[in-house]
Amino acid sequence: MATVVAFHAHPDDEVLLTGGTIARLAAEGHRVIVVVACDGDVWAGPGQGRRLEELRSSAAILGAERAVHLGYADSGHGPVLYEDPPGRTRFARADAGEAARRLAALLAEEHADLLLSYDPQGGYGHRDHVRVHRVGALAGALSGVRVVEATVPRELVAQLARLLLVLRLVTRHRLEEMRGYGMPRSAITHRVDVRGYAAQKRAALAAHQTPLSGRGRSARLFRLLVRSPLPAFRAICGTEWFAEPTGWTGELVPPLCRRS
């Protein structure tokens, strides 16, 4: 049995990017710990802690053993970085070295074999996601734990963006942004089939009631995904992708050991 730590930016990211992989690892007997850098309170309102409760529910549905908050506040997604809330630091403003030491300490405490983090773009460029990539890489170097980065094929995102433009769920400006998300297929080293865990993944996503009940394009897309029929959800969310900085294309687990 291996121990895998899945490091994410906000509650609900653990499902969207790695939910099927977490469920599959847990079902195959591995121990999974979900860690989020931010509390996600930009969605729910400061100090309520509702997003972290939703995270714990989601993690339990996926079969993860623990859900841990690294201690930072959500930085939001927009041109303005708000002031730090009382007693906390927004993740985008946090010292990356200090955050990496916190994560490395958790990796040591859990005797982790593998850290799941994000690609250099943070998937879609959100400043907290980009910071997850940096902090994850630093923590891997500090701890000696193997790091594999969650991503999406850039070519697939471009196709999706064109469809969303037709459905008027994104603007043309957003379409141009989306073409730079993820990584080229040629850089992706691991493709994980999680179709057998689609029901778990959809249920875990539904546990995040705060974004589900929100407003705006993101909330509409979230609801569309959660309420889609299972065959459609399986087709859309039945594969998850990772890139390993070393370029190794072997299985995620097993083996978990580094190449000699």
N, C-alpha and C positions, 0 to 999 in steps of 0.2 A: 504494500500500500504506500502510495506517495502522498506528499502534502503539496498542494498547489495553492498559491495566493493569487487571486485575481484582483488587480489594482485598477480602480476606476475613478473618474472625476466626481460624478454625482449619482445619487440614487436614480435608478432606472437604466443607467448606462450599463450596469452589470448584465441586464437582460438583453438589451439591444445589440450589444457587441459580442457577448460571450455566454449568453444564457443557456444555449443548447450545449455548449462545450462543458459548462459547469455541471449541468444535469447529467451529461454523459459520463464525465469523470466520476461524479458521485455514485452513479448507478453501477459503475465498474469497480467500485470499492475504494476509490481514492478519497482522500480527505481534502476538502476545499474550504478556503477562508476567503471571504469577500471583503475587500477594503475599499472605502471611498475616501477621497481627500476632502470633499466638501459636504456640508450638511444639506445643500439643496434648498435652503430657505428663501432664495430669491423667488421661487414658485409659491411657497406656502406662507411666507411672512416670517420675520425674524423671531427667533426664540421659541417657536412652537414645537419644533422637533418632530413634526408629523412625517416629514420625508424619511427620517431615519427609522421610524416605526414601519413605514411602508417598505423600506429596504430590508428590514429584518423579516418581514412576511414574505417578500420575494425570495430572499436567500433560502428560507425554509422550504418553500415550494420547489426550488431548484435542487434541494438536497445538500446545500452548503452547511457546514458545521457552525460557522460563526459569521457575523457581519460586524465590521469594525469601522469606526469613523476616525480618520487620522487627526482630526481636530481643527480643520480649517473651515472658513466660511466661503460660500459660493461667490464667485466674482461677477456673475452675470455675463450676458452676451450682448455687447453693444459698445459704442465708442466711449462711454463714460464708465470708469471704474469707481464705484461708490466708496465712501469712507468705510474704514473697518468698523464692524459692530463692536459694542462694548466687550472687552475681554477676549476678542478673537481677531484673527488676521485673515483677510481674504487671500485665497490660495495664490492668485496671480501676483500678489504683493509679497508673499512669504519667501523666506530665504530657501532656495532649492536644496542647499547642502543640509540645512536643519531638517527639512521635510524628508530628505533621503535618509538621514540618520534615524529618524523616527520609524520609517518603513523598514530599514535594515534591521533595527532592533526587533521589530515584529517578525521579520523573516527568521531571525536567529531564535526567537522565543518559540516559534512554531516549527522549527527544524525544516523549513521549506526546501523543496527540491526544485520548484519551478515558479517563476513569477510571470504572470500575464500582465502586460502593460499596453501602451499605445504606440502607434507609428509616429514618425517625426511631425506629421501634420496634425496629430491628435485626431485622426479620422477626418474631421471636417473643420479644423482650424480654430475651434473655440479655445480661448486662452487658457482655461483650466485644463483642457485636454492636452494641449501642447506642453503644459507644465507637468502633467502626468508622465508624458514621454521622458522628459528630462529627469524628473525625480526617480522614475522607475529605472532608468539606465544607471544613474548614480548609485541607487540602492543595490542594484545588481553587482556593480563594481565593488562596493563596500563589503558586501556579504559573500560574494563568490557564487551567488545563486544564478542559475541559467535564466535568461530573460527572453521571452517570445512576445512579439507585439501584435495586438489585435489591429486589424485593418479591413479595408474593403477594396475590391478591384476598381481602379479608377474608370476603366472602360464601362463597367456595369453601372457605376454612379452616373456617368454621362447619359446612358440610355434611360435610366430612371428619371433624371432631371428633365429630359425632353418630354417624357410622359406627364410629369407633374406640371410642366408648362402648358401642355394641351388641356389638362384638367383645371388650369388656373389656380393651382396650389402653390406655385412659385412664380416670381417675376423673371423677366429676361435677365436682369442684373444678377439675380440669385442663380440662374442657370449657368452663367459664366463662372460664378464662384464655385459651384458644385463640380465643375469640370476639373478642378484641382484637388478634389477630395481624395482620400485613400492613397493607394500606391498602384503603379502599373502591375499588371498580372505577372510580368516577368520577374518582379521583385518579391512576389508572394511565395513563401516556402512551404506553407501548410494549408491544406483545405480540409475542413472537418465536416463530415456528413452528420447533421443533427436532426434529420427529418423525423426520426423515431422519438424525438423529445419535443416536438412542436407543441403538443398540448400543454406540457409543463411550462414551456417558454411563454406561451400565450397567457397562461394563468398567472405566471410571475409578473408579466407586464401589466396585467389587469390589477395586480395588488397595488400599483402606483396610482392611487385614486386622485392625487393632487393634479398631476398633469392631465389625467384623463378628463377631469372636470374643468380644465382651464379654457382660456380663450386664445384666439389667434391661429395662425397657420400651423404652428408646431403641435398645438393641442388637437387640431382637426386631423392631422396626419396620425397622431398617437391613437385617437379614437378609431380612425379608419382601420388601423392595424389590429387593434385589440378586438374589434367587432367583426373582423373578416372571418368567413367560414374557415374551418380548420384546414381543408385541402388547399385553399388559397394562401393561408398563413404558412403552411408547410412549404409551398412552392416559393414564397417570398423569403422566408426566414429559415429555410432548411439547410443552409450552408453557412459556415463561419470561417473566416480567413485570418491567417497569422503570417507575420514575417519575422524570421530570426536574423538578427544582425550578423551572425556568423555565416549565414547562408546555408546552414545544414537543412536538408529536406527530409530527414528521417522523421519518425513518428513523434508526436508530442509526448505521449506516454503510452506504453513503455518504448524505449528506455528513457529515463530521465537524466542519466549521467551525461557529463560532458564528453565530447569526443576526446580521445587521447591524442 
